[in-house]
Amino acid sequence: MPASERLRAAVAARVFPRSPQGDAASVAHAIVGKGGDSVLAVVFFGSRKTQANPDAWSGYDFFVLTRDYGEFYRSLAAAGVLRRSVRLVSTLNAILPPNQISIRDLGAETPTVAKCAVVSLKTLLRDTSERRRDHFCAGRLFQPTEVLYVRDEQVAGKVLDALVGAHALTLSWVRPWLPEVFGVEAYCRTLLRVSLGREIRAEPRGRSDALWGAQQEYLTEVYGVLLRDLAEAGELDVRSDAAYSLARRVTLAERVRIEAYFRRSVVRATARWFKYMLTFDDWLEYIVRKARRHTGEDIVLTRREKRLPIVFLWPRVIRYLRRKDRKK
């Protein structure tokens, strides 16, 4: 369903700050300075953005939109912040976007890491549309974001297209899990629960509830508009002023299609985890720190896990993810 002007206006009012300030803005503009003319936009998201229980070591999560992967990585290498082969990371970015790279200590008062999902603007537009290949971009950008840098008004319009698209898509992948009657809170809680539950992420039990608590104001406002749009388009039936139900029942074919979409996403996410070992500086330290923050467990790596993580650490990671999922 095409996004309405009301939805565009609601998203735009929240994602384009008038005068970005603070550590996140400083880090974003430092990334632009290091990345050179190839950087088209920087979009802030994640726990630092929403304040969903970040700690002093939580990374700043950004989508870095670029017009050319090679040009961007050559600029980072020239600035001394990329320790990987430019050709290697550019090729990996083109094969399975986005790449995740880390850039450290770029203007924030607290030493931390910028975790950058590097993707072309063209690919972002595809991956927040019905033509998307997996859930990576759509699963992050239906939540609160902030555009901290944009090259020009034309780029700003396309970035807004992508963000609005991620919101408008939500009904297409959440329908099988919605309750019979739902309001905006039930809709958003279901989005968060399903999205987190269908990705390989080291999130603890109750994370979706924590995200709802941190994002409630934004989600209530924006998805209130979306649900009204969906009702007007005939996708939802209105049960009361604040309650809806699906206008069409979920068919078996639709369930199979959506399940296949999430299974494909998991396969591609698994491939990305292996790719991150080649693109993300100090990835092992970052993963251990993230898991420790989310679980509260003191994780100590053995010597062989540090030396050959692809052989000895991944079975431990898989066991953790299975244990985490059983606790939900």
C-alpha positions as CSV (number, residue, x, y, z in Angstrom):
1,M,0.0,0.0,0.0
2,P,1.5,3.4,-1.0
3,A,2.3,5.6,2.0
4,S,0.0,8.5,2.7
5,E,1.1,12.1,3.0
6,R,0.0,11.9,6.7
7,L,2.4,9.1,7.4
8,R,5.2,10.8,5.5
9,A,4.6,14.0,7.6
10,A,4.5,12.0,10.9
11,V,7.8,10.3,10.2
12,A,9.5,13.3,8.8
13,A,8.6,15.4,11.9
14,R,10.4,12.9,14.1
15,V,13.4,11.9,12.1
16,F,14.8,15.2,10.8
17,P,16.0,17.2,13.8
18,R,16.3,21.0,13.3
19,S,19.8,21.2,14.8
20,P,21.3,17.9,15.7
21,Q,23.5,18.1,18.8
22,G,25.2,15.8,21.3
23,D,27.6,12.9,21.0
24,A,25.7,11.1,18.3
25,A,25.7,14.1,16.0
26,S,29.4,14.7,16.7
27,V,30.2,11.1,15.8
28,A,28.0,11.2,12.7
29,H,29.7,14.3,11.4
30,A,33.1,12.8,12.1
31,I,32.1,9.7,10.0
32,V,31.2,12.1,7.2
33,G,34.6,13.8,7.5
34,K,36.4,10.5,7.4
35,G,34.2,9.0,4.6
36,G,34.5,11.9,2.3
37,D,32.2,12.9,-0.6
38,S,30.8,9.4,-1.0
39,V,28.7,9.8,2.2
40,L,25.1,10.7,1.3
41,A,23.4,10.4,4.7
42,V,23.9,9.1,8.2
43,V,20.9,7.7,10.1
44,F,21.1,7.1,13.8
45,F,19.2,4.2,15.3
46,G,19.5,1.5,18.1
47,S,19.7,1.6,21.8
48,R,21.7,4.8,22.0
49,K,19.0,6.5,20.0
50,T,16.0,5.2,21.9
51,Q,17.8,4.9,25.3
52,A,16.6,1.3,25.6
53,N,19.0,0.4,28.4
54,P,22.4,1.4,26.9
55,D,25.5,1.4,29.0
56,A,28.8,3.2,28.7
57,W,30.1,0.7,26.2
58,S,27.0,0.6,24.0
59,G,28.0,1.4,20.4
60,Y,26.4,4.2,18.4
61,D,24.4,2.5,15.6
62,F,24.3,4.2,12.2
63,F,23.2,3.4,8.7
64,V,25.9,5.1,6.6
65,L,24.5,5.7,3.1
66,T,27.1,6.0,0.3
67,R,27.1,6.5,-3.4
68,D,30.1,4.2,-3.9
69,Y,31.5,1.5,-1.6
70,G,35.1,1.7,-3.0
71,E,35.3,5.5,-2.7
72,F,34.0,5.4,0.9
73,Y,36.4,2.7,2.0
74,R,39.3,4.3,0.3
75,S,38.5,7.5,2.2
76,L,38.4,5.7,5.5
77,A,41.7,3.9,4.7
78,A,43.3,7.3,3.8
79,A,42.1,8.7,7.1
80,G,43.6,5.7,9.0
81,V,40.4,4.3,10.4
82,L,40.0,1.2,8.2
83,R,42.4,-1.7,8.9
84,R,40.9,-4.0,6.3
85,S,41.5,-4.4,2.5
86,V,39.5,-1.8,0.6
87,R,38.9,-4.3,-2.2
88,L,37.8,-7.0,0.1
89,V,35.3,-5.0,2.1
90,S,33.9,-3.3,-1.0
91,T,33.3,-6.6,-2.7
92,L,31.6,-8.0,0.4
93,N,29.4,-5.0,0.7
94,A,28.3,-5.4,-2.9
95,I,27.6,-9.1,-2.6
96,L,25.7,-9.1,0.7
97,P,24.8,-5.5,1.9
98,P,25.0,-4.0,4.3
99,N,28.5,-4.3,5.8
100,Q,29.1,-3.7,9.5
101,I,32.2,-1.8,10.3
102,S,33.5,-0.2,13.5
103,I,35.1,3.2,13.9
104,R,36.4,4.2,17.3
105,D,36.5,7.4,19.3
106,L,35.1,9.9,16.8
107,G,34.3,12.9,19.0
108,A,32.2,11.4,21.7
109,E,33.0,12.3,25.3
110,T,32.9,8.7,26.4
111,P,35.2,6.3,24.5
112,T,33.0,4.1,22.4
113,V,32.5,2.5,19.0
114,A,30.5,3.6,16.0
115,K,28.9,0.5,14.5
116,C,28.1,1.4,10.9
117,A,25.8,-0.5,8.6
118,V,27.2,0.6,5.2
119,V,24.8,0.5,2.3
120,S,24.1,2.3,-0.9
121,L,21.0,4.5,-1.1
122,K,19.7,2.5,-4.0
123,T,20.0,-0.7,-2.0
124,L,18.3,0.8,1.1
125,L,15.3,1.9,-1.0
126,R,15.0,-1.7,-2.4
127,D,15.4,-3.3,1.1
128,T,12.6,-1.1,2.6
129,S,10.2,-2.0,-0.2
130,E,8.3,-5.1,-1.3
131,R,11.4,-6.1,-3.3
132,R,13.5,-6.5,-0.2
133,R,15.7,-9.6,0.1
134,D,15.6,-10.0,3.8
135,H,14.6,-8.3,7.1
136,F,17.8,-6.5,8.1
137,C,16.9,-3.0,7.0
138,A,13.2,-3.2,7.4
139,G,13.5,-4.7,10.8
140,R,15.6,-1.8,12.2
141,L,14.1,1.2,10.4
142,F,10.4,0.6,11.4
143,Q,11.6,1.8,14.8
144,P,12.7,5.4,15.8
145,T,15.6,6.8,13.9
146,E,17.2,10.2,13.4
147,V,18.8,11.6,10.3
148,L,21.9,13.3,11.6
149,Y,23.5,14.2,8.2
150,V,22.1,14.4,4.7
151,R,23.9,15.6,1.6
152,D,21.0,17.6,0.0
153,E,17.3,17.9,-0.3
154,Q,17.1,15.3,-3.0
155,V,18.9,12.7,-0.9
156,A,16.7,13.7,2.1
157,G,13.6,12.9,0.1
158,K,14.9,9.5,-0.8
159,V,16.0,8.7,2.8
160,L,12.5,9.7,3.9
161,D,11.0,7.3,1.2
162,A,13.1,4.5,2.7
163,L,12.1,5.2,6.3
164,V,8.4,5.6,5.5
165,G,8.6,2.4,3.4
166,A,9.9,0.4,6.4
167,H,6.9,1.6,8.4
168,A,4.3,1.0,5.7
169,L,5.6,-2.6,5.1
170,T,5.0,-3.7,8.7
171,L,1.5,-5.1,8.1
172,S,2.8,-7.3,5.3
173,W,5.1,-9.3,7.6
174,V,3.2,-9.2,10.9
175,R,-0.3,-10.2,9.9
176,P,-0.2,-13.9,11.1
177,W,0.8,-12.9,14.6
178,L,-1.7,-10.0,15.3
179,P,-4.5,-10.6,17.9
180,E,-8.0,-10.8,16.6
181,V,-8.7,-7.2,17.8
182,F,-5.8,-4.8,18.4
183,G,-5.0,-1.2,19.0
184,V,-1.7,0.7,18.3
185,E,0.0,-0.7,21.4
186,A,-0.8,-4.3,20.6
187,Y,0.2,-3.8,17.0
188,C,3.6,-2.2,17.9
189,R,4.3,-4.8,20.7
190,T,3.7,-7.5,18.1
191,L,6.0,-5.9,15.6
192,L,8.8,-5.8,18.1
193,R,8.3,-9.3,19.4
194,V,8.1,-10.9,16.0
195,S,11.0,-8.9,14.5
196,L,13.4,-9.6,17.3
197,G,12.3,-13.3,17.5
198,R,13.0,-13.9,13.8
199,E,16.5,-12.6,13.8
200,I,19.9,-13.9,15.0
201,R,20.4,-11.3,17.7
202,A,21.9,-11.6,21.2
203,E,18.8,-10.1,22.8
204,P,17.5,-11.2,26.3
205,R,14.1,-12.2,27.3
206,G,11.8,-9.2,27.6
207,R,13.8,-7.1,25.2
208,S,10.7,-6.3,23.1
209,D,8.9,-5.0,26.3
210,A,11.9,-2.8,27.0
211,L,11.9,-1.4,23.5
212,W,8.2,-0.7,23.7
213,G,8.8,1.2,26.9
214,A,11.6,3.3,25.4
215,Q,9.9,3.9,22.0
216,Q,6.3,4.2,23.1
217,E,5.8,7.9,22.3
218,Y,7.2,7.6,18.8
219,L,5.5,4.3,18.0
220,T,2.1,5.4,19.3
221,E,2.1,8.6,17.3
222,V,3.4,7.2,14.0
223,Y,1.6,3.8,14.0
224,G,-1.6,5.5,15.0
225,V,-1.4,7.3,11.7
226,L,-0.5,4.1,9.8
227,L,-3.4,2.1,11.3
228,R,-5.9,4.8,10.3
229,D,-4.4,4.8,6.8
230,L,-4.7,1.0,6.6
231,A,-8.4,1.2,7.7
232,E,-9.1,3.8,5.0
233,A,-7.4,1.6,2.4
234,G,-9.6,-1.4,3.4
235,E,-6.8,-3.4,4.9
236,L,-8.3,-3.2,8.5
237,D,-11.8,-3.1,9.8
238,V,-12.6,-0.5,12.5
239,R,-13.9,-2.0,15.7
240,S,-14.0,1.2,17.8
241,D,-12.1,4.5,17.9
242,A,-8.9,2.8,18.9
243,A,-9.3,-0.9,17.9
244,Y,-9.0,-2.7,14.6
245,S,-9.1,-6.2,13.1
246,L,-7.8,-7.6,9.8
247,A,-10.2,-7.1,6.9
248,R,-8.9,-10.3,5.2
249,R,-8.1,-13.5,7.0
250,V,-4.5,-14.8,6.9
251,T,-4.4,-17.6,4.4
252,L,-2.1,-20.7,4.5
253,A,-0.3,-19.5,1.4
254,E,0.4,-16.2,3.1
255,R,1.7,-17.9,6.2
256,V,4.0,-20.0,4.1
257,R,5.3,-17.0,2.2
258,I,6.0,-15.0,5.3
259,E,7.7,-17.9,7.1
260,A,9.9,-18.4,4.0
261,Y,10.8,-14.7,4.1
262,F,12.0,-15.0,7.7
263,R,13.8,-18.2,7.0
264,R,15.6,-16.6,4.1
265,S,16.5,-13.6,6.4
266,V,18.0,-16.0,9.0
267,V,20.2,-17.6,6.3
268,R,21.4,-14.2,5.1
269,A,21.9,-13.0,8.6
270,T,24.0,-16.0,9.4
271,A,26.2,-15.3,6.4
272,R,26.6,-11.7,7.6
273,W,27.8,-12.8,11.0
274,F,30.6,-14.7,9.3
275,K,31.3,-11.7,7.0
276,Y,31.6,-9.4,10.0
277,M,34.7,-11.3,11.1
278,L,36.3,-9.8,7.9
279,T,34.8,-6.3,8.0
280,F,34.4,-5.4,11.7
281,D,37.5,-4.5,13.7
282,D,37.7,-6.1,17.1
283,W,34.5,-8.0,16.3
284,L,35.2,-10.7,18.9
285,E,35.6,-8.2,21.7
286,Y,32.4,-6.4,20.6
287,I,30.3,-9.5,20.5
288,V,31.5,-10.7,24.0
289,R,30.8,-7.2,25.4
290,K,27.3,-7.1,23.8
291,A,26.4,-10.6,25.1
292,R,27.6,-9.7,28.5
293,R,25.6,-6.5,28.6
294,H,22.4,-8.3,27.5
295,T,22.7,-11.4,29.6
296,G,24.6,-10.2,32.7
297,E,26.8,-13.2,32.4
298,D,30.6,-12.9,32.7
299,I,31.8,-14.4,29.5
300,V,35.4,-15.6,29.5
301,L,36.8,-16.9,26.2
302,T,39.2,-19.8,26.2
303,R,42.6,-19.6,24.4
304,R,41.4,-21.7,21.5
305,E,38.2,-19.7,21.1
306,K,40.3,-16.6,20.8
307,R,42.7,-18.2,18.4
308,L,40.2,-20.0,16.2
309,P,36.8,-18.5,16.9
310,I,35.2,-19.7,13.7
311,V,35.8,-23.3,14.8
312,F,35.4,-23.2,18.6
313,L,33.4,-20.0,19.4
314,W,30.5,-20.4,17.0
315,P,29.2,-23.6,18.6
316,R,29.0,-21.7,21.9
317,V,27.2,-18.8,20.3
318,I,24.7,-21.2,18.7
319,R,24.1,-22.9,22.1
320,Y,23.5,-19.4,23.7
321,L,21.0,-18.4,21.0
322,R,19.1,-21.6,21.3
323,R,19.0,-21.2,25.1
324,K,17.9,-17.6,24.8
325,D,15.1,-18.5,22.4
326,R,13.8,-21.3,24.7
327,K,13.4,-18.7,27.5
328,K,11.1,-16.4,25.4
